[in-house]
Amino acid sequence: MAEKNRSSEALIRIGERLEQKRKALGKQYKSREQFIRNRSDELFGSKEWISLRHLYNIEHGKNWISIEKFILLADALEEDPAHLFHEIVEIYRSSQG
């Protein structure tokens, strides 16, 4: 997990979008804790797939996300990883000026 030292408007906007997608899944996923626990049980054989702190930092634009975690998060959000990546690239590019 690579933590950034300064905030990035692009990463903040990306994190906000990921949080919106999580919350749009339904009230049983409103909290990060419920989301992680429920998705662990539903999709990942009850194995730990992301920490609460890491998800918080991603959703607040404080951390980059690895490809491995990105794919797991896309699955948990019921998103095609390629489509989600395209959406994130668009947000990033539009934030760059």
MODELLER restraints for C-alpha pairs under 7 A, 6 or more apart:
rsr = mdl.restraints
at = mdl.atoms
rsr.add(forms.Gaussian(group=physical.xy_distance, feature=features.Distance(at['CA:2:A'], at['CA:63:A']), mean=6.08, stdev=0.5))
rsr.add(forms.Gaussian(group=physical.xy_distance, feature=features.Distance(at['CA:2:A'], at['CA:64:A']), mean=6.01, stdev=0.5))
rsr.add(forms.Gaussian(group=physical.xy_distance, feature=features.Distance(at['CA:3:A'], at['CA:62:A']), mean=6.41, stdev=0.5))
rsr.add(forms.Gaussian(group=physical.xy_distance, feature=features.Distance(at['CA:3:A'], at['CA:63:A']), mean=4.80, stdev=0.5))
rsr.add(forms.Gaussian(group=physical.xy_distance, feature=features.Distance(at['CA:3:A'], at['CA:64:A']), mean=6.77, stdev=0.5))
rsr.add(forms.Gaussian(group=physical.xy_distance, feature=features.Distance(at['CA:4:A'], at['CA:62:A']), mean=5.92, stdev=0.5))
rsr.add(forms.Gaussian(group=physical.xy_distance, feature=features.Distance(at['CA:4:A'], at['CA:63:A']), mean=5.81, stdev=0.5))
rsr.add(forms.Gaussian(group=physical.xy_distance, feature=features.Distance(at['CA:7:A'], at['CA:61:A']), mean=6.89, stdev=0.5))
rsr.add(forms.Gaussian(group=physical.xy_distance, feature=features.Distance(at['CA:7:A'], at['CA:62:A']), mean=6.49, stdev=0.5))
rsr.add(forms.Gaussian(group=physical.xy_distance, feature=features.Distance(at['CA:8:A'], at['CA:61:A']), mean=6.85, stdev=0.5))
rsr.add(forms.Gaussian(group=physical.xy_distance, feature=features.Distance(at['CA:9:A'], at['CA:95:A']), mean=6.66, stdev=0.5))
rsr.add(forms.Gaussian(group=physical.xy_distance, feature=features.Distance(at['CA:10:A'], at['CA:91:A']), mean=6.68, stdev=0.5))
rsr.add(forms.Gaussian(group=physical.xy_distance, feature=features.Distance(at['CA:10:A'], at['CA:92:A']), mean=5.02, stdev=0.5))
rsr.add(forms.Gaussian(group=physical.xy_distance, feature=features.Distance(at['CA:10:A'], at['CA:95:A']), mean=5.18, stdev=0.5))
rsr.add(forms.Gaussian(group=physical.xy_distance, feature=features.Distance(at['CA:11:A'], at['CA:61:A']), mean=4.42, stdev=0.5))
rsr.add(forms.Gaussian(group=physical.xy_distance, feature=features.Distance(at['CA:12:A'], at['CA:60:A']), mean=5.61, stdev=0.5))
rsr.add(forms.Gaussian(group=physical.xy_distance, feature=features.Distance(at['CA:12:A'], at['CA:61:A']), mean=4.01, stdev=0.5))
rsr.add(forms.Gaussian(group=physical.xy_distance, feature=features.Distance(at['CA:14:A'], at['CA:88:A']), mean=6.16, stdev=0.5))
rsr.add(forms.Gaussian(group=physical.xy_distance, feature=features.Distance(at['CA:14:A'], at['CA:91:A']), mean=6.51, stdev=0.5))
rsr.add(forms.Gaussian(group=physical.xy_distance, feature=features.Distance(at['CA:15:A'], at['CA:58:A']), mean=5.59, stdev=0.5))
rsr.add(forms.Gaussian(group=physical.xy_distance, feature=features.Distance(at['CA:15:A'], at['CA:59:A']), mean=3.73, stdev=0.5))
rsr.add(forms.Gaussian(group=physical.xy_distance, feature=features.Distance(at['CA:15:A'], at['CA:60:A']), mean=5.37, stdev=0.5))
rsr.add(forms.Gaussian(group=physical.xy_distance, feature=features.Distance(at['CA:15:A'], at['CA:61:A']), mean=5.25, stdev=0.5))
rsr.add(forms.Gaussian(group=physical.xy_distance, feature=features.Distance(at['CA:16:A'], at['CA:59:A']), mean=5.76, stdev=0.5))
rsr.add(forms.Gaussian(group=physical.xy_distance, feature=features.Distance(at['CA:16:A'], at['CA:60:A']), mean=6.82, stdev=0.5))
rsr.add(forms.Gaussian(group=physical.xy_distance, feature=features.Distance(at['CA:18:A'], at['CA:59:A']), mean=6.36, stdev=0.5))
rsr.add(forms.Gaussian(group=physical.xy_distance, feature=features.Distance(at['CA:19:A'], at['CA:59:A']), mean=5.77, stdev=0.5))
rsr.add(forms.Gaussian(group=physical.xy_distance, feature=features.Distance(at['CA:21:A'], at['CA:77:A']), mean=6.59, stdev=0.5))
rsr.add(forms.Gaussian(group=physical.xy_distance, feature=features.Distance(at['CA:22:A'], at['CA:29:A']), mean=6.49, stdev=0.5))
rsr.add(forms.Gaussian(group=physical.xy_distance, feature=features.Distance(at['CA:22:A'], at['CA:77:A']), mean=5.95, stdev=0.5))
rsr.add(forms.Gaussian(group=physical.xy_distance, feature=features.Distance(at['CA:23:A'], at['CA:29:A']), mean=5.92, stdev=0.5))
rsr.add(forms.Gaussian(group=physical.xy_distance, feature=features.Distance(at['CA:23:A'], at['CA:30:A']), mean=4.92, stdev=0.5))
rsr.add(forms.Gaussian(group=physical.xy_distance, feature=features.Distance(at['CA:28:A'], at['CA:34:A']), mean=6.55, stdev=0.5))
rsr.add(forms.Gaussian(group=physical.xy_distance, feature=features.Distance(at['CA:29:A'], at['CA:35:A']), mean=4.39, stdev=0.5))
rsr.add(forms.Gaussian(group=physical.xy_distance, feature=features.Distance(at['CA:32:A'], at['CA:52:A']), mean=6.67, stdev=0.5))
rsr.add(forms.Gaussian(group=physical.xy_distance, feature=features.Distance(at['CA:33:A'], at['CA:52:A']), mean=6.55, stdev=0.5))
rsr.add(forms.Gaussian(group=physical.xy_distance, feature=features.Distance(at['CA:39:A'], at['CA:76:A']), mean=6.08, stdev=0.5))
rsr.add(forms.Gaussian(group=physical.xy_distance, feature=features.Distance(at['CA:40:A'], at['CA:46:A']), mean=4.62, stdev=0.5))
rsr.add(forms.Gaussian(group=physical.xy_distance, feature=features.Distance(at['CA:40:A'], at['CA:47:A']), mean=5.83, stdev=0.5))
rsr.add(forms.Gaussian(group=physical.xy_distance, feature=features.Distance(at['CA:40:A'], at['CA:48:A']), mean=6.45, stdev=0.5))
rsr.add(forms.Gaussian(group=physical.xy_distance, feature=features.Distance(at['CA:40:A'], at['CA:49:A']), mean=6.80, stdev=0.5))
rsr.add(forms.Gaussian(group=physical.xy_distance, feature=features.Distance(at['CA:57:A'], at['CA:63:A']), mean=5.40, stdev=0.5))
rsr.add(forms.Gaussian(group=physical.xy_distance, feature=features.Distance(at['CA:58:A'], at['CA:64:A']), mean=6.64, stdev=0.5))
rsr.add(forms.Gaussian(group=physical.xy_distance, feature=features.Distance(at['CA:58:A'], at['CA:65:A']), mean=6.89, stdev=0.5))
rsr.add(forms.Gaussian(group=physical.xy_distance, feature=features.Distance(at['CA:71:A'], at['CA:81:A']), mean=5.80, stdev=0.5))
rsr.add(forms.Gaussian(group=physical.xy_distance, feature=features.Distance(at['CA:74:A'], at['CA:80:A']), mean=6.36, stdev=0.5))
rsr.add(forms.Gaussian(group=physical.xy_distance, feature=features.Distance(at['CA:74:A'], at['CA:81:A']), mean=5.31, stdev=0.5))
rsr.add(forms.Gaussian(group=physical.xy_distance, feature=features.Distance(at['CA:74:A'], at['CA:84:A']), mean=6.96, stdev=0.5))
